Amino acid sequence: MSIPVVAIIKAKPGKEAELERILHGLVEGSHKEPGCVTYALHRAQNEPGTFVFVEKWKGAAELGAHFQTPHIAAAMQRKEALIAQMDVYPLDLIGRGVPEKNTF
């Protein structure tokens, strides 16, 4: 069963552009991973320093492997300098209504 993930990352003041460059690199690296179904980077319209990843992974093993990749490790080395807050949420669907409208 696939695992959807939402990650919310807030840049430290003045570090928005540098963080965005690093996050672009994560997109490129993550798209090459065999377990990656979806990995899309967004910017909050009302908070330009807030970035949101909307992801989907083939399964728990693939998500776990993602966190061990060199591109994630390299980005995490810059975490303290660039990121004010980071929250990563692997999700379990509790859908109702029309099944086709419960997926992303």
N, C-alpha and C positions, 0 to 999 in steps of 0.2 A: 504494500500500500504506500502510495506517495505521501510525502510529508511537506505541507506548506510551511513557510517560515516568513515572518516579518521581522526586519531588523531596523531599529530607529537609532540614528547616529547624529549627535549634535556637536558641531564644531566649536572649539574655543574661539572667542572673539578674535578676529583678524586672521584666523587660520582656515577660513572657509574655502578659498581657492586651492590651497595646498591639499587639504583633505579631499576635495572633489577630484583632484588629479589622481590621488592614490586610489580612491574608490573606482574611478574609471579603469584602473589597472586590475582591480578585483573582478570587474565585469569580464574583461578579456580573458583572464585566467580561469575564472569559474565556468565560462561558456565552453571551455575545452575539457572540463571534467566529464567523464562518462555518466555520472549520476545526476548531472544537472538537467532538469527539465525546463525550468524557468529561473532567470536571475536578472531582474530588472531594477535599475537604479532610478529613484525619483527624488525630486527636491520639493519640500513643502512650500506651497504657494505663499503662505502667510509667515513663514520663517525660513528665509533663504539659507541659513546655516544649518538647517535640519534636513538630513538625507534619510530616505527610506528605501530599503531593499524589499522587494516582494519576490519571493523565491519558491521554487518547488523542487524537491529532491526525490529520486526514485524510491528511496527507503532510508531507514535509520543508519545502515552501514555507510551509505553514500554521503549522508549528511555528516556523519562522524569523520569520514575520510576528508571531506571538504575542509574541516577545521584543522586538519593536519598538513595541508598543502603548503608549499613554499611561498605562494603569493599571499596567503592569509598570514603566515608567520612573519613575512616581511612587513606587512601592513601593521600588524600588532606591535612591532618594534617602535612605531611612530605614535601609538595610541596615547601615551601620556602627554606628548607635545601638542597633539592636534585635537583630541576628543575630550569634550566636557562631559558627555554622557553617552552611553551605548547600552541599548537593551535589545536582546535577541530572543524572539518568541517562536519556537517550534509550536505548531498549532494542531489541535484535534478538532475536526469538523463536528459541529452539533447542528447540522442543517435541518431546516424545515421548509415547507413550501415546495416549489418546483425544483427537483433535483439538479437540472441543468444550470440553474442560476445560483447554485451553491458552490461552484468551483471557480478557481482562477488558475 
